[in-house]
Amino acid sequence: MGRFPTTTLGGEAAAILTLNLAEFKTPVTGTPVHVLKVQTPIPRDMNYFIHGDIPANQELIVDPKKAVLKFNANPLLIENERIVSNQTMAFYATLTTGFAKLFRDASLIMDKSLAFASGNGFPSYMDIDPLQNVTID
């Protein structure tokens, strides 16, 4: 992803399959025989939230600090109303907000029904190789 995802959303069936993987169940101890070299750190503590509206074959991996930005269209507005007939006061608080996608590479939907190798890989904007200029002396 190029980001540090800390949250995963999925359905109940996807959560059971993912959390039963050896990578999630077995803690890494000692020095591994094969060293896995990745450019993105693998999160140790990732929150997994179960939501009923996510299809069973999909999971959403998110870096919540970079994925969505909250906008307040209006500040907190407090209004009151006096009801003379029963001698009461009514108060209303209104906050108008909206959300916008901050970085499109900060969230990723994984669809297990699509084969990764047959043209369903990562989008081209997630390819960081052309952006890295590393010279080794």
Contacts in CASP RR format, 6 or more apart in sequence:
PFRMAT RR
TARGET T0000
AUTHOR 0000-0000-0000
METHOD contacts of the structure
MODEL  1
MGRFPTTTLGGEAAAILTLNLAEFKTPVTGTPVHVLKVQTPIPRDMNYFI
HGDIPANQELIVDPKKAVLKFNANPLLIENERIVSNQTMAFYATLTTGFA
KLFRDASLIMDKSLAFASGNGFPSYMDIDPLQNVTID
1 40 0 8 1.000
1 61 0 8 1.000
1 63 0 8 1.000
1 105 0 8 1.000
1 106 0 8 1.000
1 108 0 8 1.000
1 126 0 8 1.000
2 39 0 8 1.000
2 40 0 8 1.000
2 105 0 8 1.000
2 126 0 8 1.000
2 128 0 8 1.000
3 40 0 8 1.000
3 63 0 8 1.000
3 66 0 8 1.000
3 103 0 8 1.000
3 105 0 8 1.000
3 106 0 8 1.000
4 40 0 8 1.000
4 41 0 8 1.000
4 43 0 8 1.000
4 63 0 8 1.000
5 43 0 8 1.000
5 46 0 8 1.000
5 61 0 8 1.000
5 62 0 8 1.000
5 63 0 8 1.000
5 106 0 8 1.000
5 108 0 8 1.000
6 43 0 8 1.000
6 45 0 8 1.000
6 46 0 8 1.000
6 47 0 8 1.000
6 62 0 8 1.000
6 63 0 8 1.000
6 64 0 8 1.000
6 65 0 8 1.000
7 46 0 8 1.000
7 47 0 8 1.000
7 48 0 8 1.000
7 49 0 8 1.000
7 61 0 8 1.000
7 62 0 8 1.000
7 63 0 8 1.000
7 64 0 8 1.000
8 18 0 8 1.000
8 46 0 8 1.000
8 47 0 8 1.000
8 48 0 8 1.000
8 49 0 8 1.000
8 59 0 8 1.000
8 60 0 8 1.000
8 61 0 8 1.000
8 62 0 8 1.000
9 48 0 8 1.000
9 49 0 8 1.000
9 50 0 8 1.000
9 51 0 8 1.000
9 54 0 8 1.000
9 59 0 8 1.000
9 60 0 8 1.000
9 62 0 8 1.000
10 48 0 8 1.000
10 49 0 8 1.000
10 50 0 8 1.000
10 51 0 8 1.000
10 52 0 8 1.000
10 54 0 8 1.000
10 58 0 8 1.000
10 59 0 8 1.000
10 60 0 8 1.000
11 50 0 8 1.000
11 51 0 8 1.000
11 52 0 8 1.000
11 54 0 8 1.000
11 55 0 8 1.000
11 56 0 8 1.000
11 59 0 8 1.000
12 50 0 8 1.000
12 52 0 8 1.000
13 56 0 8 1.000
14 54 0 8 1.000
14 56 0 8 1.000
14 57 0 8 1.000
14 58 0 8 1.000
14 59 0 8 1.000
14 112 0 8 1.000
15 48 0 8 1.000
15 50 0 8 1.000
18 24 0 8 1.000
18 48 0 8 1.000
18 59 0 8 1.000
19 25 0 8 1.000
19 48 0 8 1.000
39 128 0 8 1.000
54 60 0 8 1.000
57 111 0 8 1.000
57 112 0 8 1.000
57 113 0 8 1.000
58 109 0 8 1.000
58 110 0 8 1.000
58 111 0 8 1.000
58 112 0 8 1.000
59 109 0 8 1.000
59 110 0 8 1.000
59 112 0 8 1.000
60 107 0 8 1.000
60 108 0 8 1.000
60 109 0 8 1.000
60 110 0 8 1.000
61 107 0 8 1.000
61 108 0 8 1.000
61 109 0 8 1.000
61 110 0 8 1.000
62 106 0 8 1.000
62 107 0 8 1.000
62 108 0 8 1.000
63 106 0 8 1.000
63 107 0 8 1.000
65 106 0 8 1.000
66 102 0 8 1.000
66 103 0 8 1.000
66 106 0 8 1.000
67 101 0 8 1.000
67 102 0 8 1.000
67 103 0 8 1.000
67 106 0 8 1.000
67 107 0 8 1.000
68 99 0 8 1.000
68 100 0 8 1.000
68 101 0 8 1.000
68 102 0 8 1.000
68 107 0 8 1.000
69 99 0 8 1.000
69 100 0 8 1.000
69 101 0 8 1.000
69 102 0 8 1.000
70 97 0 8 1.000
70 98 0 8 1.000
70 99 0 8 1.000
71 97 0 8 1.000
71 98 0 8 1.000
71 99 0 8 1.000
71 100 0 8 1.000
72 95 0 8 1.000
72 96 0 8 1.000
72 97 0 8 1.000
72 98 0 8 1.000
73 96 0 8 1.000
73 97 0 8 1.000
73 98 0 8 1.000
74 94 0 8 1.000
74 95 0 8 1.000
74 96 0 8 1.000
75 95 0 8 1.000
76 93 0 8 1.000
76 94 0 8 1.000
76 95 0 8 1.000
77 93 0 8 1.000
77 94 0 8 1.000
77 95 0 8 1.000
78 91 0 8 1.000
78 92 0 8 1.000
78 93 0 8 1.000
78 94 0 8 1.000
79 91 0 8 1.000
79 92 0 8 1.000
79 94 0 8 1.000
80 89 0 8 1.000
80 90 0 8 1.000
80 91 0 8 1.000
80 92 0 8 1.000
81 89 0 8 1.000
81 90 0 8 1.000
81 91 0 8 1.000
81 92 0 8 1.000
82 88 0 8 1.000
82 89 0 8 1.000
82 90 0 8 1.000
83 89 0 8 1.000
83 90 0 8 1.000
101 107 0 8 1.000
104 125 0 8 1.000
105 125 0 8 1.000
105 126 0 8 1.000
108 126 0 8 1.000
111 120 0 8 1.000
114 120 0 8 1.000
END
